[in-house]
Amino acid sequence: MRLFARHDEPAPAGGPSRADVKRAYDLGRHDERKRHHSHPILGLIIAAAAVIGLGALYLGAHEGSFSRAGQVVDQNLAVAADRGQAASETAAQKVTDAGAAAGQAGQTLRQNDQASLQR
């Protein structure tokens, strides 16, 4: 039996039919697709890294050198970190105030409940 047959030669008797070959081919393609399925989060991380890299290249070209572009990025990151720290401190204070108000409300409810039970 020959491994590779020419297209103009008929299939040998008792060999696989064209439908069997097509089905096997489709199953193989389906198995490969399942095996090489990528994770959407990984794709998102890679896309984000590519965008950041393109931004760094643009800043390097715009500023004339990559060292000045790095300084611009560092300054922007420092400003963002300061704003983030201020926002987190404000949020922490609001959470503390809300906790104190909830504690006060609970105490008031307990006092009202005890007063209604004494009547």
Secondary structure, 3 states (H helix, E strand, C coil): CCCCCCCCCCCCCCCCCHHHHHHHHHHHHHHHHHHCCCCHHHHHHHHHHHHHHHHHHHHHHHHCCHHHHHHHHHHHHHHHHHHHHHHHHHHHHHHHHHHHHHHHHHHHHHHHHHHHHHC
